[in-house]
Amino acid sequence: MILVAVVAELLEEYTEVVSRVVEHMVNQRRFPRRLRLLILANLPFAPSTSPIPPPRLLLPPPTPLLGVAL
């Protein structure tokens, strides 16, 4: 059981390092934006930078309901 725990820890560290290397390569090279976002979104660990917010929909602001009793 100890060997399994050690191997799991090594694989976790290895995956994190590979994830950071891929993130660095994607950010340094020219990739289409959609492909870059797809790659970064599917990395097993969260990126070191803040996540990209979802696009906002262009909707008019909500109008207050005047004269409505609750």
mmJSON file of the N, C-alpha and C atoms, coordinates in Angstrom:
{"data_MODEL":{"atom_site":{
"group_PDB":["ATOM","ATOM","ATOM","ATOM","ATOM","ATOM","ATOM","ATOM","ATOM","ATOM","ATOM","ATOM","ATOM","ATOM","ATOM","ATOM","ATOM","ATOM","ATOM","ATOM","ATOM","ATOM","ATOM","ATOM","ATOM","ATOM","ATOM","ATOM","ATOM","ATOM","ATOM","ATOM","ATOM","ATOM","ATOM","ATOM","ATOM","ATOM","ATOM","ATOM","ATOM","ATOM","ATOM","ATOM","ATOM","ATOM","ATOM","ATOM","ATOM","ATOM","ATOM","ATOM","ATOM","ATOM","ATOM","ATOM","ATOM","ATOM","ATOM","ATOM","ATOM","ATOM","ATOM","ATOM","ATOM","ATOM","ATOM","ATOM","ATOM","ATOM","ATOM","ATOM","ATOM","ATOM","ATOM","ATOM","ATOM","ATOM","ATOM","ATOM","ATOM","ATOM","ATOM","ATOM","ATOM","ATOM","ATOM","ATOM","ATOM","ATOM","ATOM","ATOM","ATOM","ATOM","ATOM","ATOM","ATOM","ATOM","ATOM","ATOM","ATOM","ATOM","ATOM","ATOM","ATOM","ATOM","ATOM","ATOM","ATOM","ATOM","ATOM","ATOM","ATOM","ATOM","ATOM","ATOM","ATOM","ATOM","ATOM","ATOM","ATOM","ATOM","ATOM","ATOM","ATOM","ATOM","ATOM","ATOM","ATOM","ATOM","ATOM","ATOM","ATOM","ATOM","ATOM","ATOM","ATOM","ATOM","ATOM","ATOM","ATOM","ATOM","ATOM","ATOM","ATOM","ATOM","ATOM","ATOM","ATOM","ATOM","ATOM","ATOM","ATOM","ATOM","ATOM","ATOM","ATOM","ATOM","ATOM","ATOM","ATOM","ATOM","ATOM","ATOM","ATOM","ATOM","ATOM","ATOM","ATOM","ATOM","ATOM","ATOM","ATOM","ATOM","ATOM","ATOM","ATOM","ATOM","ATOM","ATOM","ATOM","ATOM","ATOM","ATOM","ATOM","ATOM","ATOM","ATOM","ATOM","ATOM","ATOM","ATOM","ATOM","ATOM","ATOM","ATOM","ATOM","ATOM","ATOM","ATOM","ATOM","ATOM","ATOM","ATOM","ATOM","ATOM","ATOM","ATOM","ATOM","ATOM"],
"id":[1,2,3,4,5,6,7,8,9,10,11,12,13,14,15,16,17,18,19,20,21,22,23,24,25,26,27,28,29,30,31,32,33,34,35,36,37,38,39,40,41,42,43,44,45,46,47,48,49,50,51,52,53,54,55,56,57,58,59,60,61,62,63,64,65,66,67,68,69,70,71,72,73,74,75,76,77,78,79,80,81,82,83,84,85,86,87,88,89,90,91,92,93,94,95,96,97,98,99,100,101,102,103,104,105,106,107,108,109,110,111,112,113,114,115,116,117,118,119,120,121,122,123,124,125,126,127,128,129,130,131,132,133,134,135,136,137,138,139,140,141,142,143,144,145,146,147,148,149,150,151,152,153,154,155,156,157,158,159,160,161,162,163,164,165,166,167,168,169,170,171,172,173,174,175,176,177,178,179,180,181,182,183,184,185,186,187,188,189,190,191,192,193,194,195,196,197,198,199,200,201,202,203,204,205,206,207,208,209,210],
"type_symbol":["N","C","C","N","C","C","N","C","C","N","C","C","N","C","C","N","C","C","N","C","C","N","C","C","N","C","C","N","C","C","N","C","C","N","C","C","N","C","C","N","C","C","N","C","C","N","C","C","N","C","C","N","C","C","N","C","C","N","C","C","N","C","C","N","C","C","N","C","C","N","C","C","N","C","C","N","C","C","N","C","C","N","C","C","N","C","C","N","C","C","N","C","C","N","C","C","N","C","C","N","C","C","N","C","C","N","C","C","N","C","C","N","C","C","N","C","C","N","C","C","N","C","C","N","C","C","N","C","C","N","C","C","N","C","C","N","C","C","N","C","C","N","C","C","N","C","C","N","C","C","N","C","C","N","C","C","N","C","C","N","C","C","N","C","C","N","C","C","N","C","C","N","C","C","N","C","C","N","C","C","N","C","C","N","C","C","N","C","C","N","C","C","N","C","C","N","C","C","N","C","C","N","C","C","N","C","C","N","C","C"],
"label_atom_id":["N","CA","C","N","CA","C","N","CA","C","N","CA","C","N","CA","C","N","CA","C","N","CA","C","N","CA","C","N","CA","C","N","CA","C","N","CA","C","N","CA","C","N","CA","C","N","CA","C","N","CA","C","N","CA","C","N","CA","C","N","CA","C","N","CA","C","N","CA","C","N","CA","C","N","CA","C","N","CA","C","N","CA","C","N","CA","C","N","CA","C","N","CA","C","N","CA","C","N","CA","C","N","CA","C","N","CA","C","N","CA","C","N","CA","C","N","CA","C","N","CA","C","N","CA","C","N","CA","C","N","CA","C","N","CA","C","N","CA","C","N","CA","C","N","CA","C","N","CA","C","N","CA","C","N","CA","C","N","CA","C","N","CA","C","N","CA","C","N","CA","C","N","CA","C","N","CA","C","N","CA","C","N","CA","C","N","CA","C","N","CA","C","N","CA","C","N","CA","C","N","CA","C","N","CA","C","N","CA","C","N","CA","C","N","CA","C","N","CA","C","N","CA","C","N","CA","C","N","CA","C","N","CA","C","N","CA","C","N","CA","C","N","CA","C"],
"label_alt_id":[null,null,null,null,null,null,null,null,null,null,null,null,null,null,null,null,null,null,null,null,null,null,null,null,null,null,null,null,null,null,null,null,null,null,null,null,null,null,null,null,null,null,null,null,null,null,null,null,null,null,null,null,null,null,null,null,null,null,null,null,null,null,null,null,null,null,null,null,null,null,null,null,null,null,null,null,null,null,null,null,null,null,null,null,null,null,null,null,null,null,null,null,null,null,null,null,null,null,null,null,null,null,null,null,null,null,null,null,null,null,null,null,null,null,null,null,null,null,null,null,null,null,null,null,null,null,null,null,null,null,null,null,null,null,null,null,null,null,null,null,null,null,null,null,null,null,null,null,null,null,null,null,null,null,null,null,null,null,null,null,null,null,null,null,null,null,null,null,null,null,null,null,null,null,null,null,null,null,null,null,null,null,null,null,null,null,null,null,null,null,null,null,null,null,null,null,null,null,null,null,null,null,null,null,null,null,null,null,null,null],
"label_comp_id":["MET","MET","MET","ILE","ILE","ILE","LEU","LEU","LEU","VAL","VAL","VAL","ALA","ALA","ALA","VAL","VAL","VAL","VAL","VAL","VAL","ALA","ALA","ALA","GLU","GLU","GLU","LEU","LEU","LEU","LEU","LEU","LEU","GLU","GLU","GLU","GLU","GLU","GLU","TYR","TYR","TYR","THR","THR","THR","GLU","GLU","GLU","VAL","VAL","VAL","VAL","VAL","VAL","SER","SER","SER","ARG","ARG","ARG","VAL","VAL","VAL","VAL","VAL","VAL","GLU","GLU","GLU","HIS","HIS","HIS","MET","MET","MET","VAL","VAL","VAL","ASN","ASN","ASN","GLN","GLN","GLN","ARG","ARG","ARG","ARG","ARG","ARG","PHE","PHE","PHE","PRO","PRO","PRO","ARG","ARG","ARG","ARG","ARG","ARG","LEU","LEU","LEU","ARG","ARG","ARG","LEU","LEU","LEU","LEU","LEU","LEU","ILE","ILE","ILE","LEU","LEU","LEU","ALA","ALA","ALA","ASN","ASN","ASN","LEU","LEU","LEU","PRO","PRO","PRO","PHE","PHE","PHE","ALA","ALA","ALA","PRO","PRO","PRO","SER","SER","SER","THR","THR","THR","SER","SER","SER","PRO","PRO","PRO","ILE","ILE","ILE","PRO","PRO","PRO","PRO","PRO","PRO","PRO","PRO","PRO","ARG","ARG","ARG","LEU","LEU","LEU","LEU","LEU","LEU","LEU","LEU","LEU","PRO","PRO","PRO","PRO","PRO","PRO","PRO","PRO","PRO","THR","THR","THR","PRO","PRO","PRO","LEU","LEU","LEU","LEU","LEU","LEU","GLY","GLY","GLY","VAL","VAL","VAL","ALA","ALA","ALA","LEU","LEU","LEU"],
"label_asym_id":["A","A","A","A","A","A","A","A","A","A","A","A","A","A","A","A","A","A","A","A","A","A","A","A","A","A","A","A","A","A","A","A","A","A","A","A","A","A","A","A","A","A","A","A","A","A","A","A","A","A","A","A","A","A","A","A","A","A","A","A","A","A","A","A","A","A","A","A","A","A","A","A","A","A","A","A","A","A","A","A","A","A","A","A","A","A","A","A","A","A","A","A","A","A","A","A","A","A","A","A","A","A","A","A","A","A","A","A","A","A","A","A","A","A","A","A","A","A","A","A","A","A","A","A","A","A","A","A","A","A","A","A","A","A","A","A","A","A","A","A","A","A","A","A","A","A","A","A","A","A","A","A","A","A","A","A","A","A","A","A","A","A","A","A","A","A","A","A","A","A","A","A","A","A","A","A","A","A","A","A","A","A","A","A","A","A","A","A","A","A","A","A","A","A","A","A","A","A","A","A","A","A","A","A","A","A","A","A","A","A"],
"label_entity_id":["1","1","1","1","1","1","1","1","1","1","1","1","1","1","1","1","1","1","1","1","1","1","1","1","1","1","1","1","1","1","1","1","1","1","1","1","1","1","1","1","1","1","1","1","1","1","1","1","1","1","1","1","1","1","1","1","1","1","1","1","1","1","1","1","1","1","1","1","1","1","1","1","1","1","1","1","1","1","1","1","1","1","1","1","1","1","1","1","1","1","1","1","1","1","1","1","1","1","1","1","1","1","1","1","1","1","1","1","1","1","1","1","1","1","1","1","1","1","1","1","1","1","1","1","1","1","1","1","1","1","1","1","1","1","1","1","1","1","1","1","1","1","1","1","1","1","1","1","1","1","1","1","1","1","1","1","1","1","1","1","1","1","1","1","1","1","1","1","1","1","1","1","1","1","1","1","1","1","1","1","1","1","1","1","1","1","1","1","1","1","1","1","1","1","1","1","1","1","1","1","1","1","1","1","1","1","1","1","1","1"],
"label_seq_id":[1,1,1,2,2,2,3,3,3,4,4,4,5,5,5,6,6,6,7,7,7,8,8,8,9,9,9,10,10,10,11,11,11,12,12,12,13,13,13,14,14,14,15,15,15,16,16,16,17,17,17,18,18,18,19,19,19,20,20,20,21,21,21,22,22,22,23,23,23,24,24,24,25,25,25,26,26,26,27,27,27,28,28,28,29,29,29,30,30,30,31,31,31,32,32,32,33,33,33,34,34,34,35,35,35,36,36,36,37,37,37,38,38,38,39,39,39,40,40,40,41,41,41,42,42,42,43,43,43,44,44,44,45,45,45,46,46,46,47,47,47,48,48,48,49,49,49,50,50,50,51,51,51,52,52,52,53,53,53,54,54,54,55,55,55,56,56,56,57,57,57,58,58,58,59,59,59,60,60,60,61,61,61,62,62,62,63,63,63,64,64,64,65,65,65,66,66,66,67,67,67,68,68,68,69,69,69,70,70,70],
"pdbx_PDB_ins_code":[null,null,null,null,null,null,null,null,null,null,null,null,null,null,null,null,null,null,null,null,null,null,null,null,null,null,null,null,null,null,null,null,null,null,null,null,null,null,null,null,null,null,null,null,null,null,null,null,null,null,null,null,null,null,null,null,null,null,null,null,null,null,null,null,null,null,null,null,null,null,null,null,null,null,null,null,null,null,null,null,null,null,null,null,null,null,null,null,null,null,null,null,null,null,null,null,null,null,null,null,null,null,null,null,null,null,null,null,null,null,null,null,null,null,null,null,null,null,null,null,null,null,null,null,null,null,null,null,null,null,null,null,null,null,null,null,null,null,null,null,null,null,null,null,null,null,null,null,null,null,null,null,null,null,null,null,null,null,null,null,null,null,null,null,null,null,null,null,null,null,null,null,null,null,null,null,null,null,null,null,null,null,null,null,null,null,null,null,null,null,null,null,null,null,null,null,null,null,null,null,null,null,null,null,null,null,null,null,null,null],
"Cartn_x":[0.819,0.0,0.86,1.985,2.869,3.407,3.748,4.254,3.202,1.956,0.874,0.754,0.848,0.757,1.931,3.12,4.295,4.168,3.733,3.562,2.47,1.384,0.31,0.819,1.618,2.176,3.122,3.961,4.875,4.108,3.063,2.26,1.553,1.1,0.442,1.424,2.63,3.643,4.052,4.225,4.589,3.5,2.254,1.147,1.106,1.36,1.366,2.483,3.657,4.782,4.49,3.983,3.653,2.577,1.611,0.551,1.117,2.034,2.643,3.491,4.192,5.004,4.105,3.024,2.09,1.48,1.105,0.545,1.547,2.791,3.838,4.037,4.069,4.256,3.089,1.877,0.699,0.688,1.095,1.095,2.228,3.316,4.457,4.35,3.63,3.515,2.2,2.154,0.93,-0.004,-1.087,-2.148,-3.409,-4.312,-5.615,-6.243,-6.947,-7.485,-8.372,-9.231,-10.137,-9.374,-8.354,-7.546,-6.786,-6.22,-5.494,-6.422,-7.619,-8.563,-8.999,-9.162,-9.551,-8.452,-7.211,-6.093,-5.98,-6.011,-5.848,-7.012,-8.195,-9.358,-9.326,-8.641,-8.626,-7.386,-6.547,-5.408,-5.906,-5.25,-5.767,-5.679,-4.789,-4.681,-5.053,-5.536,-5.951,-4.747,-4.939,-3.823,-3.359,-2.102,-1.549,-2.16,-2.683,-3.325,-4.804,-5.462,-6.889,-7.644,-8.71,-9.465,-10.125,-10.333,-10.956,-12.449,-12.997,-14.435,-15.246,-16.439,-17.269,-17.73,-18.001,-18.439,-19.774,-19.899,-21.158,-22.116,-23.356,-24.377,-24.778,-25.053,-25.446,-26.956,-27.36,-28.77,-28.982,-30.129,-30.381,-30.511,-30.193,-30.312,-31.776,-32.015,-33.411,-34.065,-35.321,-36.052,-36.787,-36.787,-37.496,-39.006,-39.672,-41.121,-41.742,-42.318,-42.924,-44.4,-44.858,-46.272,-46.715,-45.765,-46.124,-46.025,-47.129,-47.126,-46.767,-45.935,-45.546,-46.335],
"Cartn_y":[-1.201,0.0,1.26,1.18,2.346,2.633,1.577,1.751,2.408,2.028,2.63,4.118,4.479,5.879,6.682,6.09,6.787,6.994,5.965,6.077,7.102,7.111,8.088,9.505,9.716,11.048,11.482,10.55,10.873,11.197,10.439,10.718,12.059,12.414,13.705,14.85,14.735,15.773,15.84,14.681,14.63,15.283,14.971,15.546,17.062,17.54,18.982,19.663,19.068,19.648,19.647,18.539,18.461,19.49,19.654,20.633,22.046,22.376,23.722,23.925,22.884,22.992,23.214,22.465,22.64,24.035,24.497,25.842,26.893,26.731,27.679,27.651,26.459,26.35,26.985,26.746,27.297,28.814,29.35,30.804,31.479,30.768,31.359,31.264,30.314,30.112,30.676,30.85,31.352,30.192,30.165,29.199,30.0,29.462,30.127,30.234,31.321,31.597,30.454,29.947,28.875,27.611,27.282,26.107,26.302,27.491,27.778,27.668,28.23,28.149,26.71,25.938,24.541,23.75,23.97,23.266,23.66,24.957,25.415,24.991,24.932,24.539,23.057,22.251,20.808,20.319,21.216,20.777,20.231,19.207,18.579,19.452,20.432,21.323,22.726,23.516,24.88,25.681,26.547,27.363,28.327,28.754,29.653,31.049,31.412,32.709,32.578,33.694,33.648,33.111,32.362,31.813,32.916,32.633,33.599,33.626,34.823,34.891,34.559,34.0,33.69,34.978,34.915,36.129,36.614,37.923,38.508,38.655,38.348,38.519,39.987,40.445,41.839,41.958,42.036,42.182,43.54,44.149,45.422,45.203,46.223,46.058,45.85,45.092,44.845,46.132,46.288,47.473,47.158,48.099,47.855,47.838,46.99,46.892,47.926,48.947,50.014,49.732,49.954,49.811,48.375,47.468,46.065,45.775,45.335,45.011,43.556,43.307,41.912,41.332],
"Cartn_z":[0.0,0.0,0.0,0.684,0.725,-0.672,-1.416,-2.774,-3.666,-3.527,-4.319,-3.994,-2.732,-2.335,-2.891,-2.874,-3.411,-4.916,-5.63,-7.075,-7.407,-6.658,-6.895,-6.682,-5.658,-5.393,-6.514,-6.979,-8.082,-9.36,-9.649,-10.84,-10.738,-9.555,-9.372,-9.624,-9.069,-9.284,-10.754,-11.385,-12.795,-13.653,-13.38,-14.142,-13.98,-12.787,-12.553,-13.334,-13.36,-14.101,-15.597,-16.106,-17.539,-17.881,-17.005,-17.221,-17.313,-16.425,-16.459,-17.699,-18.141,-19.359,-20.572,-20.656,-21.777,-21.74,-20.547,-20.416,-20.882,-20.497,-20.902,-22.422,-23.006,-24.453,-25.204,-24.736,-25.418,-25.323,-24.178,-24.015,-24.78,-25.055,-25.741,-27.261,-27.766,-29.21,-29.719,-31.021,-31.639,-31.944,-31.223,-31.454,-31.723,-32.52,-32.628,-31.238,-31.001,-29.671,-29.162,-30.014,-29.582,-29.211,-29.995,-29.693,-28.388,-28.189,-26.957,-25.745,-25.839,-24.728,-24.477,-25.546,-25.396,-24.685,-25.086,-24.456,-22.989,-22.71,-21.329,-20.443,-21.0,-20.198,-19.844,-20.65,-20.422,-19.691,-19.22,-18.431,-17.099,-16.559,-15.342,-14.102,-14.092,-12.938,-13.374,-12.446,-12.757,-13.231,-14.232,-14.7,-13.615,-13.733,-12.728,-12.818,-13.981,-14.133,-13.808,-13.659,-13.357,-14.572,-14.353,-15.478,-16.286,-17.544,-18.441,-18.159,-17.906,-17.614,-18.856,-18.678,-19.84,-20.509,-21.81,-22.5,-21.974,-21.881,-21.407,-22.572,-22.307,-23.328,-23.383,-24.55,-24.72,-24.534,-23.303,-22.97,-22.322,-22.543,-21.881,-20.375,-19.585,-18.137,-17.751,-16.706,-16.299,-15.817,-16.168,-15.742,-14.451,-13.517,-12.254,-12.488,-11.743,-11.85,-10.918,-11.498,-10.712,-10.505,-9.326,-9.026,-8.832,-8.663,-8.441,-6.956,-6.378,-4.95,-4.785,-3.805,-3.538,-2.414],
"occupancy":[1.0,1.0,1.0,1.0,1.0,1.0,1.0,1.0,1.0,1.0,1.0,1.0,1.0,1.0,1.0,1.0,1.0,1.0,1.0,1.0,1.0,1.0,1.0,1.0,1.0,1.0,1.0,1.0,1.0,1.0,1.0,1.0,1.0,1.0,1.0,1.0,1.0,1.0,1.0,1.0,1.0,1.0,1.0,1.0,1.0,1.0,1.0,1.0,1.0,1.0,1.0,1.0,1.0,1.0,1.0,1.0,1.0,1.0,1.0,1.0,1.0,1.0,1.0,1.0,1.0,1.0,1.0,1.0,1.0,1.0,1.0,1.0,1.0,1.0,1.0,1.0,1.0,1.0,1.0,1.0,1.0,1.0,1.0,1.0,1.0,1.0,1.0,1.0,1.0,1.0,1.0,1.0,1.0,1.0,1.0,1.0,1.0,1.0,1.0,1.0,1.0,1.0,1.0,1.0,1.0,1.0,1.0,1.0,1.0,1.0,1.0,1.0,1.0,1.0,1.0,1.0,1.0,1.0,1.0,1.0,1.0,1.0,1.0,1.0,1.0,1.0,1.0,1.0,1.0,1.0,1.0,1.0,1.0,1.0,1.0,1.0,1.0,1.0,1.0,1.0,1.0,1.0,1.0,1.0,1.0,1.0,1.0,1.0,1.0,1.0,1.0,1.0,1.0,1.0,1.0,1.0,1.0,1.0,1.0,1.0,1.0,1.0,1.0,1.0,1.0,1.0,1.0,1.0,1.0,1.0,1.0,1.0,1.0,1.0,1.0,1.0,1.0,1.0,1.0,1.0,1.0,1.0,1.0,1.0,1.0,1.0,1.0,1.0,1.0,1.0,1.0,1.0,1.0,1.0,1.0,1.0,1.0,1.0,1.0,1.0,1.0,1.0,1.0,1.0,1.0,1.0,1.0,1.0,1.0,1.0],
"B_iso_or_equiv":[0.0,0.0,0.0,0.0,0.0,0.0,0.0,0.0,0.0,0.0,0.0,0.0,0.0,0.0,0.0,0.0,0.0,0.0,0.0,0.0,0.0,0.0,0.0,0.0,0.0,0.0,0.0,0.0,0.0,0.0,0.0,0.0,0.0,0.0,0.0,0.0,0.0,0.0,0.0,0.0,0.0,0.0,0.0,0.0,0.0,0.0,0.0,0.0,0.0,0.0,0.0,0.0,0.0,0.0,0.0,0.0,0.0,0.0,0.0,0.0,0.0,0.0,0.0,0.0,0.0,0.0,0.0,0.0,0.0,0.0,0.0,0.0,0.0,0.0,0.0,0.0,0.0,0.0,0.0,0.0,0.0,0.0,0.0,0.0,0.0,0.0,0.0,0.0,0.0,0.0,0.0,0.0,0.0,0.0,0.0,0.0,0.0,0.0,0.0,0.0,0.0,0.0,0.0,0.0,0.0,0.0,0.0,0.0,0.0,0.0,0.0,0.0,0.0,0.0,0.0,0.0,0.0,0.0,0.0,0.0,0.0,0.0,0.0,0.0,0.0,0.0,0.0,0.0,0.0,0.0,0.0,0.0,0.0,0.0,0.0,0.0,0.0,0.0,0.0,0.0,0.0,0.0,0.0,0.0,0.0,0.0,0.0,0.0,0.0,0.0,0.0,0.0,0.0,0.0,0.0,0.0,0.0,0.0,0.0,0.0,0.0,0.0,0.0,0.0,0.0,0.0,0.0,0.0,0.0,0.0,0.0,0.0,0.0,0.0,0.0,0.0,0.0,0.0,0.0,0.0,0.0,0.0,0.0,0.0,0.0,0.0,0.0,0.0,0.0,0.0,0.0,0.0,0.0,0.0,0.0,0.0,0.0,0.0,0.0,0.0,0.0,0.0,0.0,0.0,0.0,0.0,0.0,0.0,0.0,0.0],
"pdbx_formal_charge":[null,null,null,null,null,null,null,null,null,null,null,null,null,null,null,null,null,null,null,null,null,null,null,null,null,null,null,null,null,null,null,null,null,null,null,null,null,null,null,null,null,null,null,null,null,null,null,null,null,null,null,null,null,null,null,null,null,null,null,null,null,null,null,null,null,null,null,null,null,null,null,null,null,null,null,null,null,null,null,null,null,null,null,null,null,null,null,null,null,null,null,null,null,null,null,null,null,null,null,null,null,null,null,null,null,null,null,null,null,null,null,null,null,null,null,null,null,null,null,null,null,null,null,null,null,null,null,null,null,null,null,null,null,null,null,null,null,null,null,null,null,null,null,null,null,null,null,null,null,null,null,null,null,null,null,null,null,null,null,null,null,null,null,null,null,null,null,null,null,null,null,null,null,null,null,null,null,null,null,null,null,null,null,null,null,null,null,null,null,null,null,null,null,null,null,null,null,null,null,null,null,null,null,null,null,null,null,null,null,null],
"auth_seq_id":[1,1,1,2,2,2,3,3,3,4,4,4,5,5,5,6,6,6,7,7,7,8,8,8,9,9,9,10,10,10,11,11,11,12,12,12,13,13,13,14,14,14,15,15,15,16,16,16,17,17,17,18,18,18,19,19,19,20,20,20,21,21,21,22,22,22,23,23,23,24,24,24,25,25,25,26,26,26,27,27,27,28,28,28,29,29,29,30,30,30,31,31,31,32,32,32,33,33,33,34,34,34,35,35,35,36,36,36,37,37,37,38,38,38,39,39,39,40,40,40,41,41,41,42,42,42,43,43,43,44,44,44,45,45,45,46,46,46,47,47,47,48,48,48,49,49,49,50,50,50,51,51,51,52,52,52,53,53,53,54,54,54,55,55,55,56,56,56,57,57,57,58,58,58,59,59,59,60,60,60,61,61,61,62,62,62,63,63,63,64,64,64,65,65,65,66,66,66,67,67,67,68,68,68,69,69,69,70,70,70],
"auth_comp_id":["MET","MET","MET","ILE","ILE","ILE","LEU","LEU","LEU","VAL","VAL","VAL","ALA","ALA","ALA","VAL","VAL","VAL","VAL","VAL","VAL","ALA","ALA","ALA","GLU","GLU","GLU","LEU","LEU","LEU","LEU","LEU","LEU","GLU","GLU","GLU","GLU","GLU","GLU","TYR","TYR","TYR","THR","THR","THR","GLU","GLU","GLU","VAL","VAL","VAL","VAL","VAL","VAL","SER","SER","SER","ARG","ARG","ARG","VAL","VAL","VAL","VAL","VAL","VAL","GLU","GLU","GLU","HIS","HIS","HIS","MET","MET","MET","VAL","VAL","VAL","ASN","ASN","ASN","GLN","GLN","GLN","ARG","ARG","ARG","ARG","ARG","ARG","PHE","PHE","PHE","PRO","PRO","PRO","ARG","ARG","ARG","ARG","ARG","ARG","LEU","LEU","LEU","ARG","ARG","ARG","LEU","LEU","LEU","LEU","LEU","LEU","ILE","ILE","ILE","LEU","LEU","LEU","ALA","ALA","ALA","ASN","ASN","ASN","LEU","LEU","LEU","PRO","PRO","PRO","PHE","PHE","PHE","ALA","ALA","ALA","PRO","PRO","PRO","SER","SER","SER","THR","THR","THR","SER","SER","SER","PRO","PRO","PRO","ILE","ILE","ILE","PRO","PRO","PRO","PRO","PRO","PRO","PRO","PRO","PRO","ARG","ARG","ARG","LEU","LEU","LEU","LEU","LEU","LEU","LEU","LEU","LEU","PRO","PRO","PRO","PRO","PRO","PRO","PRO","PRO","PRO","THR","THR","THR","PRO","PRO","PRO","LEU","LEU","LEU","LEU","LEU","LEU","GLY","GLY","GLY","VAL","VAL","VAL","ALA","ALA","ALA","LEU","LEU","LEU"],
"auth_asym_id":["A","A","A","A","A","A","A","A","A","A","A","A","A","A","A","A","A","A","A","A","A","A","A","A","A","A","A","A","A","A","A","A","A","A","A","A","A","A","A","A","A","A","A","A","A","A","A","A","A","A","A","A","A","A","A","A","A","A","A","A","A","A","A","A","A","A","A","A","A","A","A","A","A","A","A","A","A","A","A","A","A","A","A","A","A","A","A","A","A","A","A","A","A","A","A","A","A","A","A","A","A","A","A","A","A","A","A","A","A","A","A","A","A","A","A","A","A","A","A","A","A","A","A","A","A","A","A","A","A","A","A","A","A","A","A","A","A","A","A","A","A","A","A","A","A","A","A","A","A","A","A","A","A","A","A","A","A","A","A","A","A","A","A","A","A","A","A","A","A","A","A","A","A","A","A","A","A","A","A","A","A","A","A","A","A","A","A","A","A","A","A","A","A","A","A","A","A","A","A","A","A","A","A","A","A","A","A","A","A","A"],
"auth_atom_id":["N","CA","C","N","CA","C","N","CA","C","N","CA","C","N","CA","C","N","CA","C","N","CA","C","N","CA","C","N","CA","C","N","CA","C","N","CA","C","N","CA","C","N","CA","C","N","CA","C","N","CA","C","N","CA","C","N","CA","C","N","CA","C","N","CA","C","N","CA","C","N","CA","C","N","CA","C","N","CA","C","N","CA","C","N","CA","C","N","CA","C","N","CA","C","N","CA","C","N","CA","C","N","CA","C","N","CA","C","N","CA","C","N","CA","C","N","CA","C","N","CA","C","N","CA","C","N","CA","C","N","CA","C","N","CA","C","N","CA","C","N","CA","C","N","CA","C","N","CA","C","N","CA","C","N","CA","C","N","CA","C","N","CA","C","N","CA","C","N","CA","C","N","CA","C","N","CA","C","N","CA","C","N","CA","C","N","CA","C","N","CA","C","N","CA","C","N","CA","C","N","CA","C","N","CA","C","N","CA","C","N","CA","C","N","CA","C","N","CA","C","N","CA","C","N","CA","C","N","CA","C","N","CA","C","N","CA","C","N","CA","C","N","CA","C"],
"pdbx_PDB_model_num":[1,1,1,1,1,1,1,1,1,1,1,1,1,1,1,1,1,1,1,1,1,1,1,1,1,1,1,1,1,1,1,1,1,1,1,1,1,1,1,1,1,1,1,1,1,1,1,1,1,1,1,1,1,1,1,1,1,1,1,1,1,1,1,1,1,1,1,1,1,1,1,1,1,1,1,1,1,1,1,1,1,1,1,1,1,1,1,1,1,1,1,1,1,1,1,1,1,1,1,1,1,1,1,1,1,1,1,1,1,1,1,1,1,1,1,1,1,1,1,1,1,1,1,1,1,1,1,1,1,1,1,1,1,1,1,1,1,1,1,1,1,1,1,1,1,1,1,1,1,1,1,1,1,1,1,1,1,1,1,1,1,1,1,1,1,1,1,1,1,1,1,1,1,1,1,1,1,1,1,1,1,1,1,1,1,1,1,1,1,1,1,1,1,1,1,1,1,1,1,1,1,1,1,1,1,1,1,1,1,1]
}}}
